[in-house]
Amino acid sequence: MLTILGFVMIATFLVLIMMKKMSPIASLVLIPALFCVLVGQGGQLGDFVIKGVGDLAPTAAMLMFAIVYFGVMIDVGLFDPIVRGILRFCKADPMRIVVGTAVLAAIVSLDGDGSTTFMITVSAMYPLYKRLGMSRIVMTGVAATANGVMNTLPWGGPTARAATALKVDAGDVFVPMIPALGVGLLAVFFLAYVLGLRERKRLGVLTLDEALENGTTSETVLVKAGSGTSTTAGGSDSGKGGGTGTSKATGGTGGTSGGSGTSGGSGTDAADDAETSDDDGFQGLDPNRATLRPRLYWFNAGLTVALLTAMIMELMPIPVLFLLGAALALTVNYPNMAEQKARIAAHAENVLNVSGMVFAAAVFTGVLTGTGMVQHMADWLVGAIPDGMGPHMAIVTGVLSVPLTYFMSNDGFYFGVLPVLAEAGAAHGVSPLEIARASLVGQPLHMSSPLVPAVYVLVGMAKVEFGDHTKFTVKWAALTSLVVLAAGVLFGII
């Protein structure tokens, strides 16, 4: 019964948000609460939620201060040269811009943190997509899939979890997988190329001057789920650099930038008016906005490099690093108290929406884990594997990792399910190393899971509805995962 209810709860959540019948925050809270009562454990709901909140509190703290930090870096103009450089290189060609998005996301993903990757990528690329009227869902889909492939780096999390769970060396897991992961990354670049060609066919290729002068460009969303067509608007908003400020989302994708929407994702006239008056256009290129700090450019660049280096070397917990970084960035760039308050207020909407989404997700994961539904689902899936598949458990693990890491947290999969799969494989002579390598296959799809806090940063900053992102990205990310698996099998790694 718990198995069935678990699958039904997840399906209900996904259907409601993709059909935009409920906002993500409301559905993340109310649906698990309802199912907790249905399984007869309503009295323990509070304990489940508190446990879930406790587990995700460090992540929420990290995201809060990371948004403030990178928001300040955008305000002061740290990423302006990147935007200008990309624009000159891409020459307002949609195909080059989409491929550039994939390349940038892959490079920034070397820091091992998805939230940081999405903040930097969206900050740099959002103005280009907005001004040219390109589909921002393409941007979020490509960035999430590229980051998913790179998330397999030993310091990214999944590889370390797999190595720890099966008591093997992380290097022995990751290094042999490099060729297969390289093929997966090439698949992402090819996907970006194809999607870019579609955008080029729809929009054409503009010159640089045309891109800068074109104030209103129609944007067609590739996923039609009642979101309609939105329109971009020119204008300036000097307090919000890089397009990550607090302006409302367009038309049918309405709501706040956290992706949850203010009315279940169904845009409002007020949102349309706000978009027309407050939209940000190309702020990343505005040389006159009041928040710029050109004299402190190299200080800010050095601070950012030092922060990312400290993250990779794990000198301190990531939430502490971003807390210190945000405080230092605000103090040095805006020594006046009123200016500091203004900068915090400018990014408060993103902070509130993303952190609220994380805590709402804590209800979902808390109930899913606390009621035992996730364990029953995993046991059922493992038990459904035919005995004849025993010698091929590595491939089975790779296939199962695609849906399981989407519906479960990485901790739940790697510490709860993977040891069972490895034990079943060992009975047929399959090495734990092969099982561990195969378990990494599902990461491209995992990064778009509703249980991954970083994805809410991505859709929030890009002003894209989470349901639209899911509907567009899942098929491409799953295909990328299968490409990695096929390459692993072909190369004899799995």
Secondary structure, DSSP 8 states (H G I E B T S, - for coil): -HHHHHHHHHHHHHHHHHTTSS-HHHHHHHHHHHHHHHTT-GGGHHHHHHHHHHHHHHHHHHHHHHHHHHHHHHHHTTTHHHHHHHHHHHTT-HHHHHHHHHHHHHHHGGGS-HHHHHHHHHHHHHHHHHHHT--HHHHHHHHHHHHHHHTTSTTTSHHHHHHHHHT--HHHHHGGGHHHHHHHHHHHHHHHHHHHHHHHHHH----HHHHHH----EE--SS-SS---EE------TT-GGG-SS----GGG-S-TTSS-SSTT---HHHHHHHHHH--TTGGG-TT-TT--GGGHHHHHHHHHHHHHHHHHTSS-HHHHHHHHHHHHHHHH--SHHHHHHHHHHTHHHHHHHHHHHHHHHHHHHHHHHTSHHHHHHHHHHHTS-GGGGGGHHHHHHHHHHHHHHHS-HHHIIIIIHHHHHHHHHTTT--HHHHHHHGGGGHHHHTT-TT-HHHHHHHHHHT--HHHHHHHHHHHHHHHHHHHHHHHHHTT--
